[in-house]
Amino acid sequence: MKTAKLTVLLCFVTLLSFGSVSTKEKQALKDLYNATNGALWRTTWDLDAPVQNWYGVVVKDDKVIELNLEFNNLRGQLPESIGDLVYLKHLNLFRNKITGGIPSTVKNLKSLVTLNVAFNMLNTPLPNEIGDLESLQYLKLFMNTIQGEIPSSIGQLTNLNTLELYNNQLTGELPSTIGNLVNLREMLLSSNKFSGKLPATIANAKDLKVISVFDNNFFGTLPNSICSLTQLEELVLSDNAFYGTLPNGMASLTNLKVLLIGNNDFKGELVQLKEQLPSLKQFDFVNMNNQGTIVTLDTEDDD
């Protein structure tokens, strides 16, 4: 009898030691499975198996911390319950066929570092609640058809390192709050429908290496403050409606390797920039609507 009791006790202790993912998190994963036609995923889930055995799910200390389902044929919309995965650090749904938008419940994902829903079919505006992702470092939503404006709440993402929103249908001006993204390294916003001027506050991100806004409707002169971005390696402004002379301090951007400013209406002795910026490898200032010049330097890799 004592042996039987001891066996039961050991089994109970064993169960406790292994633990399990919470019912709420498991249900959120099931909701995602059902909402995106999980039975037809390239690699599907056995919902009767333990969650830690499900493809693309990473569990640590009984908490779902990663979800990696890129290239997995997800079709449908993200469920509201995605916000119940409150311990999630990385959400990667790259290259699927997800429609709709990012649910407002994303605000609950306070630990999220990476949000990658790029190369899908998202088409609704970004929720204001995206600014609540206080730990976010990488926001990758490129190659969708997201509409609307960038919410001003994006300025709350003070840990953001990479902002990739290119090839969407985003409109309006860049919010001045983008200047709050002081840890930003890359800002890729090309091939949208943005308008207005580049906000001078962009220069608050002192370590910016890449700014790419080509193929939009930006206009006006460049802010002088852009010349303080001495870490900048790529500045791509082509195919907009910028005009006027470039800021005098452009020569201080000695780390620039790529400067593409063609198909705007910049004035002045632009060709001289080639001599002032010793690291340049690509330099284009041709205006297809008028006579212009293009200078393309060697594009060899660094030693």
C-alpha positions as CSV (number, residue, x, y, z in Angstrom):
1,M,0.0,0.0,0.0
2,K,2.8,2.4,0.9
3,T,4.5,1.5,-2.4
4,A,1.4,2.4,-4.3
5,K,1.0,5.8,-2.5
6,L,4.7,6.5,-3.2
7,T,4.3,5.8,-6.8
8,V,1.2,8.1,-7.1
9,L,3.1,10.8,-5.3
10,L,6.1,10.5,-7.6
11,C,3.9,10.7,-10.6
12,F,2.3,13.8,-9.3
13,V,5.7,15.4,-8.6
14,T,6.8,14.5,-12.0
15,L,3.8,16.1,-13.6
16,L,4.4,19.3,-11.6
17,S,8.1,19.3,-12.6
18,F,7.3,19.1,-16.3
19,G,4.4,21.6,-16.0
20,S,2.4,22.7,-19.1
21,V,1.6,25.7,-21.1
22,S,-1.4,27.7,-19.8
23,T,-4.8,26.9,-21.1
24,K,-5.1,30.5,-22.4
25,E,-1.9,30.4,-24.4
26,K,-2.8,27.0,-25.8
27,Q,-6.2,28.2,-26.9
28,A,-4.6,31.3,-28.5
29,L,-2.4,28.9,-30.6
30,K,-5.4,26.8,-31.5
31,D,-7.3,29.9,-32.5
32,L,-4.4,30.9,-34.8
33,Y,-4.4,27.3,-36.3
34,N,-8.2,27.5,-37.0
35,A,-8.2,31.1,-38.2
36,T,-5.4,30.4,-40.8
37,N,-6.5,27.0,-42.1
38,G,-4.0,25.0,-40.1
39,A,-5.0,21.7,-41.6
40,L,-3.5,23.0,-44.9
41,W,-0.3,24.4,-43.5
42,R,2.9,23.1,-45.1
43,T,3.9,21.7,-41.7
44,T,0.8,21.4,-39.5
45,W,0.2,20.7,-35.8
46,D,-1.0,17.7,-34.0
47,L,-3.3,19.4,-31.5
48,D,-3.3,16.4,-29.3
49,A,0.4,16.5,-28.8
50,P,2.1,18.7,-26.2
51,V,2.4,22.3,-27.3
52,Q,6.2,22.2,-27.1
53,N,6.1,19.6,-29.9
54,W,4.2,21.8,-32.3
55,Y,6.1,23.0,-35.3
56,G,7.6,26.6,-34.8
57,V,6.5,26.9,-31.2
58,V,9.3,27.5,-28.7
59,V,8.4,27.0,-25.0
60,K,10.5,28.0,-22.1
61,D,9.5,27.6,-18.4
62,D,6.0,26.6,-19.6
63,K,5.6,29.8,-21.5
64,V,5.3,30.3,-25.3
65,I,8.2,32.7,-26.1
66,E,8.6,32.2,-29.9
67,L,6.3,31.4,-32.8
68,N,8.1,30.9,-36.1
69,L,5.8,29.9,-39.0
70,E,7.4,31.6,-42.0
71,F,6.7,30.0,-45.4
72,N,4.0,27.8,-43.9
73,N,0.9,28.6,-46.0
74,L,-1.1,30.4,-43.4
75,R,-4.3,31.7,-45.0
76,G,-6.7,33.9,-43.1
77,Q,-6.7,36.6,-40.4
78,L,-4.8,36.8,-37.2
79,P,-7.2,36.1,-34.3
80,E,-7.8,38.6,-31.5
81,S,-6.5,36.0,-29.0
82,I,-3.0,36.4,-30.4
83,G,-2.7,39.0,-27.7
84,D,-3.0,36.2,-25.1
85,L,0.5,35.0,-25.9
86,V,1.8,37.5,-23.4
87,Y,5.2,36.0,-23.0
88,L,6.0,36.0,-26.7
89,K,9.4,37.5,-27.6
90,H,9.5,36.7,-31.4
91,L,6.6,36.4,-33.8
92,N,7.7,35.4,-37.3
93,L,4.9,34.9,-39.9
94,F,7.0,35.9,-42.9
95,R,5.8,34.9,-46.4
96,N,2.3,33.6,-45.9
97,K,-1.1,34.7,-47.1
98,I,-2.4,36.4,-44.0
99,T,-5.1,39.0,-44.6
100,G,-6.7,41.8,-42.6
101,G,-4.5,43.5,-40.1
102,I,-2.6,43.5,-36.8
103,P,-5.2,43.0,-34.0
104,S,-5.4,45.8,-31.4
105,T,-4.8,43.1,-28.8
106,V,-1.2,43.1,-29.9
107,K,-0.8,45.7,-27.1
108,N,-0.6,42.9,-24.6
109,L,2.6,41.6,-26.0
110,K,4.9,43.6,-23.8
111,S,7.8,41.3,-24.2
112,L,7.8,41.2,-28.0
113,V,11.2,41.9,-29.5
114,T,10.5,40.9,-33.1
115,L,7.2,41.3,-35.1
116,N,7.6,40.0,-38.6
117,V,4.5,39.7,-40.8
118,A,6.2,40.8,-43.9
119,F,5.3,39.5,-47.4
120,N,1.7,38.7,-46.6
121,M,-1.7,40.3,-47.6
122,L,-2.3,42.7,-44.7
123,N,-4.4,45.6,-45.9
124,T,-5.9,47.4,-43.0
125,P,-4.3,50.4,-41.1
126,L,-1.8,49.8,-38.3
127,P,-3.5,49.9,-34.9
128,N,-2.6,52.7,-32.5
129,E,-1.9,50.0,-30.0
130,I,1.2,49.0,-31.8
131,G,2.9,51.8,-29.8
132,D,2.4,49.7,-26.7
133,L,5.0,47.2,-27.7
134,E,7.6,48.7,-25.4
135,S,10.2,46.0,-25.9
136,L,10.0,45.9,-29.7
137,Q,13.3,46.2,-31.6
138,Y,12.3,44.8,-35.1
139,L,9.1,45.8,-36.9
140,K,9.0,44.2,-40.3
141,L,5.7,44.6,-42.3
142,F,7.0,45.1,-45.8
143,M,5.5,43.7,-48.9
144,N,1.8,43.9,-47.9
145,T,-0.9,46.4,-48.9
146,I,-1.3,48.1,-45.5
147,Q,-3.3,51.3,-45.9
148,G,-3.7,54.4,-43.7
149,E,-1.2,56.5,-41.9
150,I,1.6,55.5,-39.5
151,P,0.1,56.2,-36.0
152,S,1.8,58.8,-34.0
153,S,2.0,56.2,-31.2
154,I,5.0,54.7,-33.1
155,G,7.1,57.2,-31.2
156,Q,6.6,55.1,-28.1
157,L,8.8,52.3,-29.5
158,T,11.9,53.8,-28.1
159,N,13.8,50.4,-28.3
160,L,13.1,50.0,-32.0
161,N,16.2,49.2,-34.1
162,T,14.7,48.3,-37.5
163,L,11.5,49.8,-39.2
164,E,10.7,48.1,-42.5
165,L,7.4,49.2,-44.0
166,Y,8.3,49.4,-47.7
167,N,6.0,48.3,-50.5
168,N,2.7,49.0,-48.9
169,Q,-0.1,51.6,-49.4
170,L,0.7,53.8,-46.5
171,T,-0.3,57.5,-46.8
172,G,0.0,60.8,-45.0
173,E,3.0,62.4,-43.4
174,L,5.5,60.8,-41.2
175,P,4.6,61.7,-37.6
176,S,7.1,64.0,-35.9
177,T,7.1,61.4,-33.1
178,I,9.3,59.3,-35.2
179,G,12.1,61.4,-33.7
180,N,11.6,59.6,-30.5
181,L,13.0,56.4,-32.0
182,V,16.5,57.3,-30.8
183,N,17.8,53.7,-31.1
184,L,16.7,53.3,-34.8
185,R,19.4,52.0,-37.2
186,E,17.3,51.3,-40.3
187,M,14.2,53.0,-41.7
188,L,12.9,51.6,-44.9
189,L,9.7,53.2,-46.1
190,S,10.0,53.1,-49.9
191,S,7.2,52.4,-52.4
192,N,4.3,53.8,-50.4
193,K,2.2,56.9,-50.8
194,F,3.7,59.1,-48.1
195,S,3.6,62.8,-48.5
196,G,4.7,66.0,-46.7
197,K,8.2,66.8,-45.6
198,L,10.8,64.6,-43.9
199,P,10.5,65.6,-40.2
200,A,13.6,67.3,-38.8
201,T,13.2,65.1,-35.7
202,I,14.5,62.1,-37.6
203,A,18.0,63.3,-36.8
204,N,17.4,62.4,-33.1
205,A,18.3,58.8,-34.1
206,K,22.0,59.5,-34.1
207,D,23.0,56.0,-35.1
208,L,20.8,55.7,-38.2
209,K,22.7,53.9,-40.9
210,V,19.9,53.5,-43.6
211,I,17.1,55.9,-44.7
212,S,15.2,54.7,-47.7
213,V,12.1,56.6,-48.8
214,F,12.2,56.4,-52.6
215,D,9.0,56.1,-54.6
216,N,6.7,58.2,-52.5
217,N,5.2,61.7,-52.6
218,F,7.5,63.5,-50.2
219,F,8.2,67.1,-51.0
220,G,10.1,70.2,-49.8
221,T,13.7,70.7,-48.8
222,L,15.7,68.3,-46.8
223,P,16.0,69.3,-43.1
224,N,19.5,70.6,-42.2
225,S,19.4,68.3,-39.2
226,I,19.9,65.3,-41.5
227,C,23.6,66.3,-41.7
228,S,24.1,65.4,-38.1
229,L,23.5,61.7,-38.9
230,T,27.2,61.0,-39.3
231,Q,26.7,57.2,-39.1
232,L,24.5,57.2,-42.2
233,E,25.6,54.8,-44.9
234,E,22.6,54.8,-47.2
235,L,20.4,57.7,-48.1
236,V,17.8,56.9,-50.8
237,L,15.4,59.7,-51.7
238,S,14.8,59.1,-55.4
239,D,11.4,59.4,-57.1
240,N,9.8,62.0,-54.8
241,A,9.2,65.7,-55.1
242,F,12.0,67.1,-53.0
243,Y,13.4,70.4,-54.2
244,G,15.8,73.2,-53.4
245,T,19.5,72.9,-52.6
246,L,20.9,70.2,-50.5
247,P,22.0,71.2,-47.0
248,N,25.5,72.6,-46.8
249,G,26.5,70.1,-44.2
250,M,26.0,67.1,-46.5
251,A,29.8,66.8,-46.8
252,S,29.9,65.8,-43.1
253,L,28.2,62.5,-44.0
254,T,31.6,60.8,-44.7
255,N,30.3,57.3,-44.1
256,L,27.8,57.5,-47.0
257,K,28.2,54.6,-49.4
258,V,24.9,55.1,-51.2
259,L,23.3,58.4,-52.1
260,L,20.4,58.2,-54.6
261,I,18.5,61.5,-55.0
262,G,17.4,61.3,-58.7
263,N,13.9,62.2,-60.0
264,N,13.5,65.1,-57.6
265,D,14.1,68.8,-58.2
266,F,17.3,69.4,-56.3
267,K,19.5,72.3,-57.4
268,G,23.1,73.2,-57.3
269,E,26.4,71.6,-58.2
270,L,25.4,68.1,-57.3
271,V,28.3,66.4,-59.0
272,Q,30.6,67.9,-56.5
273,L,29.2,65.7,-53.8
274,K,31.1,62.8,-55.3
275,E,34.3,64.5,-54.4
276,Q,33.1,65.6,-50.9
277,L,32.0,62.1,-49.8
278,P,35.0,59.7,-50.1
279,S,33.1,56.5,-49.2
280,L,30.5,56.8,-52.0
281,K,30.0,53.8,-54.1
282,Q,26.6,54.6,-55.7
283,F,25.6,58.1,-56.5
284,D,22.6,59.0,-58.7
285,F,21.1,62.4,-59.2
286,V,19.5,62.0,-62.6
287,N,16.2,63.7,-63.2
288,M,14.3,61.9,-66.0
289,N,12.1,64.9,-66.6
290,N,15.0,67.2,-67.4
291,Q,18.6,66.8,-68.5
292,G,20.6,65.3,-65.8
293,T,23.6,63.3,-64.9
294,I,24.2,59.9,-63.3
295,V,27.4,58.9,-61.6
296,T,27.7,55.3,-60.5
297,L,30.8,54.4,-58.6
298,D,32.3,50.9,-58.1
299,T,30.1,48.7,-55.9
300,E,32.8,46.3,-54.7
301,D,32.4,44.9,-51.3
302,D,34.5,46.2,-48.5
303,D,37.7,44.4,-47.7
